[in-house]
């Protein structure tokens, strides 16, 4: 898996801060957060921390790691933890499929998750 920072920079993709859309996001590791397979970038560490306190206020859509469908997450969305990453799912069925074989659905930097 290519580092998302490198990809975004190579493609000259500009992003807005999801907490404060009037500000451009900084594309680097200190200004990003992750929920499952979705990456979010922020203008400052303060807006990153605000996002992490209330991610479902700002993350309007997420990608289900099993079927890749986009869905509106909530505090009640099925979830799982794997290698320190929180994954959210669009349904209990995709959560069950992930639990049965998580390495089939996610690889970190080309390596299988522990």
HELIX and SHEET records of a PDB file:
HELIX    1   1 UNK A    4  UNK A   10  1                                   7    
HELIX    2   2 UNK A   29  UNK A   31  5                                   3    
HELIX    3   3 UNK A   45  UNK A   53  1                                   9    
HELIX    4   4 UNK A   55  UNK A   58  1                                   4    
HELIX    5   5 UNK A   92  UNK A  100  1                                   9    
HELIX    6   6 UNK A  102  UNK A  104  5                                   3    
SHEET    1   A 2 UNK A  32  UNK A  35  0                                        
SHEET    2   A 2 UNK A  38  UNK A  41 -1                                        
SHEET    1   B 2 UNK A  62  UNK A  63  0                                        
SHEET    2   B 2 UNK A  70  UNK A  71 -1                                        
SHEET    1   C 2 UNK A  79  UNK A  82  0                                        
SHEET    2   C 2 UNK A  85  UNK A  88 -1                                        
SHEET    1   D 2 UNK A 107  UNK A 108  0                                        
SHEET    2   D 2 UNK A 111  UNK A 112 -1                                        
END                                                                             
